[in-house]
């Protein structure tokens, strides 16, 4: 009887465990996507400055805005995982 009651208790907690797993996957994918986005923006900004050094200020401004937007999406994914 003890084994049956333990199995019933574990089955009752299974939806909570699944919610924790899906939240972790969401946060991981969101963080990974944000990291890839920031890396791509940074690499393309360096390429652009290499091609046209005179446009450094404009490229820096747009790069910072794009990186902030990418990080913002990562934060939204992190908060949505809870």
PDB file with SEQRES, HELIX, SHEET and CRYST1 records, atoms N, CA, C and O in Angstrom:
SEQRES   1 A   82  UNK UNK UNK UNK UNK UNK UNK UNK UNK UNK UNK UNK UNK          
SEQRES   2 A   82  UNK UNK UNK UNK UNK UNK UNK UNK UNK UNK UNK UNK UNK          
SEQRES   3 A   82  UNK UNK UNK UNK UNK UNK UNK UNK UNK UNK UNK UNK UNK          
SEQRES   4 A   82  UNK UNK UNK UNK UNK UNK UNK UNK UNK UNK UNK UNK UNK          
SEQRES   5 A   82  UNK UNK UNK UNK UNK UNK UNK UNK UNK UNK UNK UNK UNK          
SEQRES   6 A   82  UNK UNK UNK UNK UNK UNK UNK UNK UNK UNK UNK UNK UNK          
SEQRES   7 A   82  UNK UNK UNK UNK                                              
HELIX    1 AA1 UNK A    2  UNK A   51  1                                  50    
HELIX    2 AA2 UNK A   53  UNK A   55  5                                   3    
HELIX    3 AA3 UNK A   56  UNK A   80  1                                  25    
CRYST1    1.000    1.000    1.000  90.00  90.00  90.00 P 1           1          
ATOM      1  N   UNK A   1       0.817  -1.195   0.000  1.00  0.00           N  
ATOM      2  CA  UNK A   1       0.000   0.000   0.000  1.00  0.00           C  
ATOM      3  C   UNK A   1       0.859   1.256   0.000  1.00  0.00           C  
ATOM      4  O   UNK A   1       0.511   2.264  -0.614  1.00  0.00           O  
ATOM      5  N   UNK A   2       1.970   1.178   0.689  1.00  0.00           N  
ATOM      6  CA  UNK A   2       2.861   2.339   0.744  1.00  0.00           C  
ATOM      7  C   UNK A   2       3.358   2.719  -0.650  1.00  0.00           C  
ATOM      8  O   UNK A   2       3.432   3.901  -0.986  1.00  0.00           O  
ATOM      9  N   UNK A   3       3.694   1.724  -1.454  1.00  0.00           N  
ATOM     10  CA  UNK A   3       4.196   1.970  -2.800  1.00  0.00           C  
ATOM     11  C   UNK A   3       3.130   2.627  -3.673  1.00  0.00           C  
ATOM     12  O   UNK A   3       3.443   3.507  -4.474  1.00  0.00           O  
ATOM     13  N   UNK A   4       1.901   2.215  -3.527  1.00  0.00           N  
ATOM     14  CA  UNK A   4       0.811   2.798  -4.313  1.00  0.00           C  
ATOM     15  C   UNK A   4       0.597   4.258  -3.932  1.00  0.00           C  
ATOM     16  O   UNK A   4       0.405   5.100  -4.809  1.00  0.00           O  
ATOM     17  N   UNK A   5       0.627   4.569  -2.648  1.00  0.00           N  
ATOM     18  CA  UNK A   5       0.431   5.955  -2.226  1.00  0.00           C  
ATOM     19  C   UNK A   5       1.598   6.834  -2.681  1.00  0.00           C  
ATOM     20  O   UNK A   5       1.394   8.004  -3.005  1.00  0.00           O  
ATOM     21  N   UNK A   6       2.812   6.290  -2.710  1.00  0.00           N  
ATOM     22  CA  UNK A   6       3.959   7.051  -3.206  1.00  0.00           C  
ATOM     23  C   UNK A   6       3.814   7.328  -4.699  1.00  0.00           C  
ATOM     24  O   UNK A   6       4.139   8.422  -5.162  1.00  0.00           O  
ATOM     25  N   UNK A   7       3.330   6.349  -5.449  1.00  0.00           N  
ATOM     26  CA  UNK A   7       3.125   6.527  -6.884  1.00  0.00           C  
ATOM     27  C   UNK A   7       2.043   7.568  -7.158  1.00  0.00           C  
ATOM     28  O   UNK A   7       2.175   8.370  -8.083  1.00  0.00           O  
ATOM     29  N   UNK A   8       0.988   7.563  -6.371  1.00  0.00           N  
ATOM     30  CA  UNK A   8      -0.074   8.552  -6.543  1.00  0.00           C  
ATOM     31  C   UNK A   8       0.432   9.956  -6.208  1.00  0.00           C  
ATOM     32  O   UNK A   8       0.072  10.923  -6.878  1.00  0.00           O  
ATOM     33  N   UNK A   9       1.253  10.065  -5.189  1.00  0.00           N  
ATOM     34  CA  UNK A   9       1.811  11.376  -4.829  1.00  0.00           C  
ATOM     35  C   UNK A   9       2.739  11.882  -5.925  1.00  0.00           C  
ATOM     36  O   UNK A   9       2.731  13.071  -6.242  1.00  0.00           O  
ATOM     37  N   UNK A  10       3.532  11.000  -6.503  1.00  0.00           N  
ATOM     38  CA  UNK A  10       4.436  11.403  -7.588  1.00  0.00           C  
ATOM     39  C   UNK A  10       3.650  11.822  -8.819  1.00  0.00           C  
ATOM     40  O   UNK A  10       4.031  12.777  -9.497  1.00  0.00           O  
ATOM     41  N   UNK A  11       2.562  11.127  -9.120  1.00  0.00           N  
ATOM     42  CA  UNK A  11       1.734  11.478 -10.271  1.00  0.00           C  
ATOM     43  C   UNK A  11       1.052  12.822 -10.069  1.00  0.00           C  
ATOM     44  O   UNK A  11       0.817  13.553 -11.031  1.00  0.00           O  
ATOM     45  N   UNK A  12       0.733  13.149  -8.821  1.00  0.00           N  
ATOM     46  CA  UNK A  12       0.094  14.433  -8.536  1.00  0.00           C  
ATOM     47  C   UNK A  12       1.052  15.592  -8.779  1.00  0.00           C  
ATOM     48  O   UNK A  12       0.611  16.688  -9.124  1.00  0.00           O  
ATOM     49  N   UNK A  13       2.351  15.372  -8.605  1.00  0.00           N  
ATOM     50  CA  UNK A  13       3.342  16.433  -8.792  1.00  0.00           C  
ATOM     51  C   UNK A  13       3.927  16.472 -10.198  1.00  0.00           C  
ATOM     52  O   UNK A  13       4.732  17.356 -10.493  1.00  0.00           O  
ATOM     53  N   UNK A  14       3.558  15.560 -11.057  1.00  0.00           N  
ATOM     54  CA  UNK A  14       4.122  15.501 -12.406  1.00  0.00           C  
ATOM     55  C   UNK A  14       3.844  16.753 -13.227  1.00  0.00           C  
ATOM     56  O   UNK A  14       4.759  17.201 -13.919  1.00  0.00           O  
ATOM     57  N   UNK A  15       2.650  17.360 -13.210  1.00  0.00           N  
ATOM     58  CA  UNK A  15       2.442  18.582 -14.000  1.00  0.00           C  
ATOM     59  C   UNK A  15       3.345  19.730 -13.556  1.00  0.00           C  
ATOM     60  O   UNK A  15       3.796  20.514 -14.391  1.00  0.00           O  
ATOM     61  N   UNK A  16       3.618  19.840 -12.246  1.00  0.00           N  
ATOM     62  CA  UNK A  16       4.507  20.890 -11.757  1.00  0.00           C  
ATOM     63  C   UNK A  16       5.923  20.701 -12.285  1.00  0.00           C  
ATOM     64  O   UNK A  16       6.592  21.669 -12.646  1.00  0.00           O  
ATOM     65  N   UNK A  17       6.377  19.453 -12.329  1.00  0.00           N  
ATOM     66  CA  UNK A  17       7.723  19.173 -12.824  1.00  0.00           C  
ATOM     67  C   UNK A  17       7.817  19.475 -14.315  1.00  0.00           C  
ATOM     68  O   UNK A  17       8.830  20.003 -14.775  1.00  0.00           O  
ATOM     69  N   UNK A  18       6.785  19.149 -15.066  1.00  0.00           N  
ATOM     70  CA  UNK A  18       6.800  19.424 -16.506  1.00  0.00           C  
ATOM     71  C   UNK A  18       6.813  20.922 -16.774  1.00  0.00           C  
ATOM     72  O   UNK A  18       7.468  21.377 -17.712  1.00  0.00           O  
ATOM     73  N   UNK A  19       6.101  21.690 -15.963  1.00  0.00           N  
ATOM     74  CA  UNK A  19       6.103  23.145 -16.146  1.00  0.00           C  
ATOM     75  C   UNK A  19       7.494  23.713 -15.887  1.00  0.00           C  
ATOM     76  O   UNK A  19       7.924  24.639 -16.576  1.00  0.00           O  
ATOM     77  N   UNK A  20       8.194  23.169 -14.907  1.00  0.00           N  
ATOM     78  CA  UNK A  20       9.552  23.632 -14.633  1.00  0.00           C  
ATOM     79  C   UNK A  20      10.504  23.317 -15.767  1.00  0.00           C  
ATOM     80  O   UNK A  20      11.390  24.114 -16.076  1.00  0.00           O  
ATOM     81  N   UNK A  21      10.329  22.164 -16.387  1.00  0.00           N  
ATOM     82  CA  UNK A  21      11.209  21.775 -17.491  1.00  0.00           C  
ATOM     83  C   UNK A  21      10.964  22.657 -18.706  1.00  0.00           C  
ATOM     84  O   UNK A  21      11.915  23.122 -19.334  1.00  0.00           O  
ATOM     85  N   UNK A  22       9.696  22.893 -19.047  1.00  0.00           N  
ATOM     86  CA  UNK A  22       9.412  23.724 -20.228  1.00  0.00           C  
ATOM     87  C   UNK A  22       9.847  25.157 -19.994  1.00  0.00           C  
ATOM     88  O   UNK A  22      10.288  25.827 -20.928  1.00  0.00           O  
ATOM     89  N   UNK A  23       9.732  25.646 -18.757  1.00  0.00           N  
ATOM     90  CA  UNK A  23      10.212  26.993 -18.462  1.00  0.00           C  
ATOM     91  C   UNK A  23      11.720  27.093 -18.628  1.00  0.00           C  
ATOM     92  O   UNK A  23      12.225  28.102 -19.120  1.00  0.00           O  
ATOM     93  N   UNK A  24      12.435  26.065 -18.226  1.00  0.00           N  
ATOM     94  CA  UNK A  24      13.886  26.077 -18.369  1.00  0.00           C  
ATOM     95  C   UNK A  24      14.291  26.039 -19.839  1.00  0.00           C  
ATOM     96  O   UNK A  24      15.249  26.700 -20.239  1.00  0.00           O  
ATOM     97  N   UNK A  25      13.563  25.268 -20.641  1.00  0.00           N  
ATOM     98  CA  UNK A  25      13.866  25.216 -22.075  1.00  0.00           C  
ATOM     99  C   UNK A  25      13.611  26.581 -22.704  1.00  0.00           C  
ATOM    100  O   UNK A  25      14.405  27.043 -23.525  1.00  0.00           O  
ATOM    101  N   UNK A  26      12.516  27.228 -22.328  1.00  0.00           N  
ATOM    102  CA  UNK A  26      12.198  28.553 -22.863  1.00  0.00           C  
ATOM    103  C   UNK A  26      13.284  29.562 -22.508  1.00  0.00           C  
ATOM    104  O   UNK A  26      13.726  30.335 -23.358  1.00  0.00           O  
ATOM    105  N   UNK A  27      13.705  29.547 -21.262  1.00  0.00           N  
ATOM    106  CA  UNK A  27      14.737  30.492 -20.840  1.00  0.00           C  
ATOM    107  C   UNK A  27      16.064  30.212 -21.540  1.00  0.00           C  
ATOM    108  O   UNK A  27      16.775  31.141 -21.921  1.00  0.00           O  
ATOM    109  N   UNK A  28      16.395  28.945 -21.706  1.00  0.00           N  
ATOM    110  CA  UNK A  28      17.646  28.588 -22.380  1.00  0.00           C  
ATOM    111  C   UNK A  28      17.656  28.995 -23.836  1.00  0.00           C  
ATOM    112  O   UNK A  28      18.643  29.548 -24.321  1.00  0.00           O  
ATOM    113  N   UNK A  29      16.567  28.727 -24.539  1.00  0.00           N  
ATOM    114  CA  UNK A  29      16.494  29.123 -25.948  1.00  0.00           C  
ATOM    115  C   UNK A  29      16.492  30.636 -26.106  1.00  0.00           C  
ATOM    116  O   UNK A  29      17.122  31.174 -27.016  1.00  0.00           O  
ATOM    117  N   UNK A  30      15.782  31.320 -25.218  1.00  0.00           N  
ATOM    118  CA  UNK A  30      15.758  32.781 -25.281  1.00  0.00           C  
ATOM    119  C   UNK A  30      17.130  33.393 -25.025  1.00  0.00           C  
ATOM    120  O   UNK A  30      17.540  34.327 -25.714  1.00  0.00           O  
ATOM    121  N   UNK A  31      17.829  32.868 -24.042  1.00  0.00           N  
ATOM    122  CA  UNK A  31      19.174  33.369 -23.755  1.00  0.00           C  
ATOM    123  C   UNK A  31      20.154  33.063 -24.870  1.00  0.00           C  
ATOM    124  O   UNK A  31      20.991  33.895 -25.221  1.00  0.00           O  
ATOM    125  N   UNK A  32      20.046  31.864 -25.427  1.00  0.00           N  
ATOM    126  CA  UNK A  32      20.926  31.504 -26.546  1.00  0.00           C  
ATOM    127  C   UNK A  32      20.655  32.357 -27.777  1.00  0.00           C  
ATOM    128  O   UNK A  32      21.583  32.785 -28.463  1.00  0.00           O  
ATOM    129  N   UNK A  33      19.381  32.600 -28.048  1.00  0.00           N  
ATOM    130  CA  UNK A  33      19.025  33.449 -29.195  1.00  0.00           C  
ATOM    131  C   UNK A  33      19.516  34.874 -29.014  1.00  0.00           C  
ATOM    132  O   UNK A  33      19.996  35.492 -29.964  1.00  0.00           O  
ATOM    133  N   UNK A  34      19.400  35.398 -27.806  1.00  0.00           N  
ATOM    134  CA  UNK A  34      19.895  36.751 -27.536  1.00  0.00           C  
ATOM    135  C   UNK A  34      21.410  36.816 -27.700  1.00  0.00           C  
ATOM    136  O   UNK A  34      21.928  37.791 -28.244  1.00  0.00           O  
ATOM    137  N   UNK A  35      22.121  35.801 -27.241  1.00  0.00           N  
ATOM    138  CA  UNK A  35      23.577  35.786 -27.374  1.00  0.00           C  
ATOM    139  C   UNK A  35      24.001  35.730 -28.842  1.00  0.00           C  
ATOM    140  O   UNK A  35      24.945  36.407 -29.249  1.00  0.00           O  
ATOM    141  N   UNK A  36      23.298  34.922 -29.628  1.00  0.00           N  
ATOM    142  CA  UNK A  36      23.610  34.848 -31.053  1.00  0.00           C  
ATOM    143  C   UNK A  36      23.329  36.192 -31.724  1.00  0.00           C  
ATOM    144  O   UNK A  36      24.115  36.651 -32.552  1.00  0.00           O  
ATOM    145  N   UNK A  37      22.205  36.824 -31.366  1.00  0.00           N  
ATOM    146  CA  UNK A  37      21.857  38.120 -31.946  1.00  0.00           C  
ATOM    147  C   UNK A  37      22.884  39.195 -31.629  1.00  0.00           C  
ATOM    148  O   UNK A  37      23.269  39.966 -32.507  1.00  0.00           O  
ATOM    149  N   UNK A  38      23.326  39.250 -30.389  1.00  0.00           N  
ATOM    150  CA  UNK A  38      24.334  40.248 -30.005  1.00  0.00           C  
ATOM    151  C   UNK A  38      25.648  39.983 -30.729  1.00  0.00           C  
ATOM    152  O   UNK A  38      26.312  40.918 -31.176  1.00  0.00           O  
ATOM    153  N   UNK A  39      26.019  38.729 -30.846  1.00  0.00           N  
ATOM    154  CA  UNK A  39      27.252  38.393 -31.561  1.00  0.00           C  
ATOM    155  C   UNK A  39      27.196  38.778 -33.026  1.00  0.00           C  
ATOM    156  O   UNK A  39      28.171  39.298 -33.569  1.00  0.00           O  
ATOM    157  N   UNK A  40      26.070  38.529 -33.671  1.00  0.00           N  
ATOM    158  CA  UNK A  40      25.929  38.902 -35.085  1.00  0.00           C  
ATOM    159  C   UNK A  40      25.959  40.412 -35.272  1.00  0.00           C  
ATOM    160  O   UNK A  40      26.594  40.910 -36.202  1.00  0.00           O  
ATOM    161  N   UNK A  41      25.277  41.144 -34.398  1.00  0.00           N  
ATOM    162  CA  UNK A  41      25.292  42.611 -34.501  1.00  0.00           C  
ATOM    163  C   UNK A  41      26.707  43.137 -34.307  1.00  0.00           C  
ATOM    164  O   UNK A  41      27.155  44.013 -35.047  1.00  0.00           O  
ATOM    165  N   UNK A  42      27.407  42.604 -33.315  1.00  0.00           N  
ATOM    166  CA  UNK A  42      28.773  43.057 -33.068  1.00  0.00           C  
ATOM    167  C   UNK A  42      29.703  42.767 -34.231  1.00  0.00           C  
ATOM    168  O   UNK A  42      30.507  43.619 -34.609  1.00  0.00           O  
ATOM    169  N   UNK A  43      29.606  41.579 -34.800  1.00  0.00           N  
ATOM    170  CA  UNK A  43      30.495  41.237 -35.904  1.00  0.00           C  
ATOM    171  C   UNK A  43      30.201  42.072 -37.144  1.00  0.00           C  
ATOM    172  O   UNK A  43      31.120  42.498 -37.844  1.00  0.00           O  
ATOM    173  N   UNK A  44      28.927  42.303 -37.411  1.00  0.00           N  
ATOM    174  CA  UNK A  44      28.582  43.121 -38.582  1.00  0.00           C  
ATOM    175  C   UNK A  44      28.953  44.584 -38.370  1.00  0.00           C  
ATOM    176  O   UNK A  44      29.308  45.275 -39.325  1.00  0.00           O  
ATOM    177  N   UNK A  45      28.876  45.061 -37.132  1.00  0.00           N  
ATOM    178  CA  UNK A  45      29.295  46.431 -36.857  1.00  0.00           C  
ATOM    179  C   UNK A  45      30.801  46.598 -37.081  1.00  0.00           C  
ATOM    180  O   UNK A  45      31.243  47.611 -37.624  1.00  0.00           O  
ATOM    181  N   UNK A  46      31.574  45.615 -36.666  1.00  0.00           N  
ATOM    182  CA  UNK A  46      33.024  45.672 -36.884  1.00  0.00           C  
ATOM    183  C   UNK A  46      33.333  45.644 -38.382  1.00  0.00           C  
ATOM    184  O   UNK A  46      34.210  46.370 -38.851  1.00  0.00           O  
ATOM    185  N   UNK A  47      32.611  44.805 -39.132  1.00  0.00           N  
ATOM    186  CA  UNK A  47      32.793  44.776 -40.594  1.00  0.00           C  
ATOM    187  C   UNK A  47      32.471  46.123 -41.216  1.00  0.00           C  
ATOM    188  O   UNK A  47      33.202  46.605 -42.081  1.00  0.00           O  
ATOM    189  N   UNK A  48      31.372  46.732 -40.773  1.00  0.00           N  
ATOM    190  CA  UNK A  48      30.951  48.006 -41.346  1.00  0.00           C  
ATOM    191  C   UNK A  48      31.960  49.112 -41.047  1.00  0.00           C  
ATOM    192  O   UNK A  48      32.254  49.937 -41.912  1.00  0.00           O  
ATOM    193  N   UNK A  49      32.484  49.127 -39.835  1.00  0.00           N  
ATOM    194  CA  UNK A  49      33.495  50.142 -39.497  1.00  0.00           C  
ATOM    195  C   UNK A  49      34.771  49.901 -40.286  1.00  0.00           C  
ATOM    196  O   UNK A  49      35.443  50.852 -40.684  1.00  0.00           O  
ATOM    197  N   UNK A  50      35.105  48.656 -40.513  1.00  0.00           N  
ATOM    198  CA  UNK A  50      36.283  48.340 -41.320  1.00  0.00           C  
ATOM    199  C   UNK A  50      36.148  48.830 -42.752  1.00  0.00           C  
ATOM    200  O   UNK A  50      37.126  49.256 -43.365  1.00  0.00           O  
ATOM    201  N   UNK A  51      34.943  48.769 -43.279  1.00  0.00           N  
ATOM    202  CA  UNK A  51      34.714  49.227 -44.658  1.00  0.00           C  
ATOM    203  C   UNK A  51      34.609  50.745 -44.755  1.00  0.00           C  
ATOM    204  O   UNK A  51      35.049  51.341 -45.738  1.00  0.00           O  
ATOM    205  N   UNK A  52      34.018  51.376 -43.719  1.00  0.00           N  
ATOM    206  CA  UNK A  52      33.819  52.827 -43.761  1.00  0.00           C  
ATOM    207  C   UNK A  52      34.088  53.404 -42.369  1.00  0.00           C  
ATOM    208  O   UNK A  52      33.159  53.594 -41.584  1.00  0.00           O  
ATOM    209  N   UNK A  53      35.350  53.681 -42.068  1.00  0.00           N  
ATOM    210  CA  UNK A  53      35.697  54.179 -40.729  1.00  0.00           C  
ATOM    211  C   UNK A  53      35.051  55.529 -40.389  1.00  0.00           C  
ATOM    212  O   UNK A  53      34.885  55.861 -39.216  1.00  0.00           O  
ATOM    213  N   UNK A  54      34.692  56.293 -41.403  1.00  0.00           N  
ATOM    214  CA  UNK A  54      34.080  57.599 -41.150  1.00  0.00           C  
ATOM    215  C   UNK A  54      32.683  57.504 -40.561  1.00  0.00           C  
ATOM    216  O   UNK A  54      32.204  58.466 -39.961  1.00  0.00           O  
ATOM    217  N   UNK A  55      32.032  56.390 -40.717  1.00  0.00           N  
ATOM    218  CA  UNK A  55      30.670  56.209 -40.219  1.00  0.00           C  
ATOM    219  C   UNK A  55      30.650  55.538 -38.846  1.00  0.00           C  
ATOM    220  O   UNK A  55      29.648  54.937 -38.457  1.00  0.00           O  
ATOM    221  N   UNK A  56      31.755  55.643 -38.118  1.00  0.00           N  
ATOM    222  CA  UNK A  56      31.871  54.948 -36.841  1.00  0.00           C  
ATOM    223  C   UNK A  56      30.765  55.339 -35.866  1.00  0.00           C  
ATOM    224  O   UNK A  56      30.168  54.468 -35.234  1.00  0.00           O  
ATOM    225  N   UNK A  57      30.486  56.621 -35.735  1.00  0.00           N  
ATOM    226  CA  UNK A  57      29.486  57.094 -34.772  1.00  0.00           C  
ATOM    227  C   UNK A  57      28.097  56.554 -35.066  1.00  0.00           C  
ATOM    228  O   UNK A  57      27.401  56.086 -34.165  1.00  0.00           O  
ATOM    229  N   UNK A  58      27.699  56.620 -36.320  1.00  0.00           N  
ATOM    230  CA  UNK A  58      26.371  56.119 -36.694  1.00  0.00           C  
ATOM    231  C   UNK A  58      26.276  54.607 -36.492  1.00  0.00           C  
ATOM    232  O   UNK A  58      25.263  54.102 -36.007  1.00  0.00           O  
ATOM    233  N   UNK A  59      27.329  53.894 -36.864  1.00  0.00           N  
ATOM    234  CA  UNK A  59      27.326  52.436 -36.721  1.00  0.00           C  
ATOM    235  C   UNK A  59      27.288  52.052 -35.243  1.00  0.00           C  
ATOM    236  O   UNK A  59      26.591  51.113 -34.860  1.00  0.00           O  
ATOM    237  N   UNK A  60      28.033  52.774 -34.420  1.00  0.00           N  
ATOM    238  CA  UNK A  60      28.041  52.490 -32.984  1.00  0.00           C  
ATOM    239  C   UNK A  60      26.650  52.687 -32.386  1.00  0.00           C  
ATOM    240  O   UNK A  60      26.178  51.858 -31.607  1.00  0.00           O  
ATOM    241  N   UNK A  61      26.001  53.784 -32.753  1.00  0.00           N  
ATOM    242  CA  UNK A  61      24.658  54.069 -32.231  1.00  0.00           C  
ATOM    243  C   UNK A  61      23.662  52.979 -32.632  1.00  0.00           C  
ATOM    244  O   UNK A  61      22.924  52.461 -31.794  1.00  0.00           O  
ATOM    245  N   UNK A  62      23.652  52.644 -33.903  1.00  0.00           N  
ATOM    246  CA  UNK A  62      22.724  51.608 -34.367  1.00  0.00           C  
ATOM    247  C   UNK A  62      23.057  50.237 -33.778  1.00  0.00           C  
ATOM    248  O   UNK A  62      22.157  49.448 -33.487  1.00  0.00           O  
ATOM    249  N   UNK A  63      24.340  49.957 -33.606  1.00  0.00           N  
ATOM    250  CA  UNK A  63      24.745  48.691 -33.013  1.00  0.00           C  
ATOM    251  C   UNK A  63      24.298  48.567 -31.568  1.00  0.00           C  
ATOM    252  O   UNK A  63      23.834  47.507 -31.146  1.00  0.00           O  
ATOM    253  N   UNK A  64      24.435  49.645 -30.808  1.00  0.00           N  
ATOM    254  CA  UNK A  64      24.008  49.612 -29.405  1.00  0.00           C  
ATOM    255  C   UNK A  64      22.499  49.427 -29.310  1.00  0.00           C  
ATOM    256  O   UNK A  64      22.020  48.672 -28.465  1.00  0.00           O  
ATOM    257  N   UNK A  65      21.746  50.111 -30.169  1.00  0.00           N  
ATOM    258  CA  UNK A  65      20.289  49.953 -30.165  1.00  0.00           C  
ATOM    259  C   UNK A  65      19.902  48.519 -30.520  1.00  0.00           C  
ATOM    260  O   UNK A  65      19.041  47.931 -29.867  1.00  0.00           O  
ATOM    261  N   UNK A  66      20.527  47.958 -31.542  1.00  0.00           N  
ATOM    262  CA  UNK A  66      20.202  46.591 -31.959  1.00  0.00           C  
ATOM    263  C   UNK A  66      20.568  45.576 -30.871  1.00  0.00           C  
ATOM    264  O   UNK A  66      19.823  44.626 -30.631  1.00  0.00           O  
ATOM    265  N   UNK A  67      21.719  45.779 -30.212  1.00  0.00           N  
ATOM    266  CA  UNK A  67      22.096  44.862 -29.135  1.00  0.00           C  
ATOM    267  C   UNK A  67      21.132  44.960 -27.957  1.00  0.00           C  
ATOM    268  O   UNK A  67      20.809  43.949 -27.334  1.00  0.00           O  
ATOM    269  N   UNK A  68      20.674  46.165 -27.651  1.00  0.00           N  
ATOM    270  CA  UNK A  68      19.713  46.336 -26.554  1.00  0.00           C  
ATOM    271  C   UNK A  68      18.394  45.639 -26.878  1.00  0.00           C  
ATOM    272  O   UNK A  68      17.783  45.031 -25.998  1.00  0.00           O  
ATOM    273  N   UNK A  69      17.953  45.721 -28.123  1.00  0.00           N  
ATOM    274  CA  UNK A  69      16.717  45.034 -28.503  1.00  0.00           C  
ATOM    275  C   UNK A  69      16.878  43.519 -28.411  1.00  0.00           C  
ATOM    276  O   UNK A  69      15.971  42.828 -27.946  1.00  0.00           O  
ATOM    277  N   UNK A  70      18.011  43.002 -28.846  1.00  0.00           N  
ATOM    278  CA  UNK A  70      18.251  41.559 -28.763  1.00  0.00           C  
ATOM    279  C   UNK A  70      18.294  41.104 -27.305  1.00  0.00           C  
ATOM    280  O   UNK A  70      17.725  40.066 -26.968  1.00  0.00           O  
ATOM    281  N   UNK A  71      18.952  41.858 -26.449  1.00  0.00           N  
ATOM    282  CA  UNK A  71      19.007  41.503 -25.034  1.00  0.00           C  
ATOM    283  C   UNK A  71      17.636  41.627 -24.393  1.00  0.00           C  
ATOM    284  O   UNK A  71      17.292  40.848 -23.504  1.00  0.00           O  
ATOM    285  N   UNK A  72      16.853  42.598 -24.836  1.00  0.00           N  
ATOM    286  CA  UNK A  72      15.497  42.753 -24.310  1.00  0.00           C  
ATOM    287  C   UNK A  72      14.641  41.534 -24.601  1.00  0.00           C  
ATOM    288  O   UNK A  72      13.857  41.106 -23.754  1.00  0.00           O  
ATOM    289  N   UNK A  73      14.786  40.973 -25.790  1.00  0.00           N  
ATOM    290  CA  UNK A  73      14.034  39.759 -26.105  1.00  0.00           C  
ATOM    291  C   UNK A  73      14.491  38.587 -25.242  1.00  0.00           C  
ATOM    292  O   UNK A  73      13.685  37.740 -24.857  1.00  0.00           O  
ATOM    293  N   UNK A  74      15.780  38.543 -24.945  1.00  0.00           N  
ATOM    294  CA  UNK A  74      16.276  37.496 -24.044  1.00  0.00           C  
ATOM    295  C   UNK A  74      15.711  37.646 -22.642  1.00  0.00           C  
ATOM    296  O   UNK A  74      15.388  36.650 -21.994  1.00  0.00           O  
ATOM    297  N   UNK A  75      15.591  38.871 -22.168  1.00  0.00           N  
ATOM    298  CA  UNK A  75      15.026  39.114 -20.835  1.00  0.00           C  
ATOM    299  C   UNK A  75      13.544  38.755 -20.814  1.00  0.00           C  
ATOM    300  O   UNK A  75      13.058  38.184 -19.838  1.00  0.00           O  
ATOM    301  N   UNK A  76      12.823  39.087 -21.887  1.00  0.00           N  
ATOM    302  CA  UNK A  76      11.409  38.725 -21.973  1.00  0.00           C  
ATOM    303  C   UNK A  76      11.250  37.204 -21.939  1.00  0.00           C  
ATOM    304  O   UNK A  76      10.358  36.687 -21.267  1.00  0.00           O  
ATOM    305  N   UNK A  77      12.105  36.495 -22.655  1.00  0.00           N  
ATOM    306  CA  UNK A  77      12.044  35.028 -22.635  1.00  0.00           C  
ATOM    307  C   UNK A  77      12.362  34.506 -21.235  1.00  0.00           C  
ATOM    308  O   UNK A  77      11.756  33.532 -20.788  1.00  0.00           O  
ATOM    309  N   UNK A  78      13.292  35.132 -20.549  1.00  0.00           N  
ATOM    310  CA  UNK A  78      13.638  34.714 -19.191  1.00  0.00           C  
ATOM    311  C   UNK A  78      12.466  34.903 -18.242  1.00  0.00           C  
ATOM    312  O   UNK A  78      12.151  34.014 -17.452  1.00  0.00           O  
ATOM    313  N   UNK A  79      11.820  36.059 -18.318  1.00  0.00           N  
ATOM    314  CA  UNK A  79      10.688  36.329 -17.438  1.00  0.00           C  
ATOM    315  C   UNK A  79       9.471  35.493 -17.807  1.00  0.00           C  
ATOM    316  O   UNK A  79       8.663  35.158 -16.941  1.00  0.00           O  
ATOM    317  N   UNK A  80       9.333  35.152 -19.088  1.00  0.00           N  
ATOM    318  CA  UNK A  80       8.221  34.324 -19.511  1.00  0.00           C  
ATOM    319  C   UNK A  80       8.376  32.874 -19.072  1.00  0.00           C  
ATOM    320  O   UNK A  80       7.398  32.126 -19.075  1.00  0.00           O  
ATOM    321  N   UNK A  81       9.568  32.468 -18.700  1.00  0.00           N  
ATOM    322  CA  UNK A  81       9.804  31.098 -18.264  1.00  0.00           C  
ATOM    323  C   UNK A  81       9.323  30.803 -16.866  1.00  0.00           C  
ATOM    324  O   UNK A  81       9.253  29.643 -16.458  1.00  0.00           O  
ATOM    325  N   UNK A  82       8.989  31.852 -16.124  1.00  0.00           N  
ATOM    326  CA  UNK A  82       8.551  31.632 -14.731  1.00  0.00           C  
ATOM    327  C   UNK A  82       7.099  31.293 -14.683  1.00  0.00           C  
ATOM    328  O   UNK A  82       6.551  31.074 -13.603  1.00  0.00           O  
TER     329      UNK A  82                                                      
END                                                                             
